[in-house]
Amino acid sequence: MARLYGLILLVAILGGVAYGAKYYYDTTQNTIATLQKNNAQLSVAVDTAQKSVDTLTQDIAKMASLNKSLQQDLQKAEAYGDELRSKLSKLNLVVEALKDSKTLE
């Protein structure tokens, strides 16, 4: 009788260990599957973020170039405006208009 109880106890212990091993295996496989899914999503997110950074870098370079061009055009326009102000300050328009209007133009 003691042998029978010992055998039942041994089978119960081995069954518990086997069930624990199967449970551990199943939960580990589920965790691995979840981590692989999350890794795929993160990879897509990183790729999208990198493309955004690259696009922004290109846009910044383009904007800097356009800004430089506009700054040069502004300097030319200011120089031309200064030249015109200089010429107009030297002229007495009323006297010039009365003398020779074609030269004034």
C-alpha angles and dihedrals in degrees: 000000000000088000091055092050090047091051092048090048091049092049090047092051093047090046090051091049091048091049091048091050092049091047091049091048093049095047091046091051091049090049091049091050091050092048092050090051092049091047091054091051092048091049090055091047092050092049091050092048092049091050089050091051091049091049092048091049091052091047091051091051091048092048091049090052093048091046091052091050092049091048090054091048090049091052090051091049092048091049090050090048090050090050092051092047089050092051093045093049089056093052128081098208098195094053093042092048091054094046104043121348095183093060090047091059 
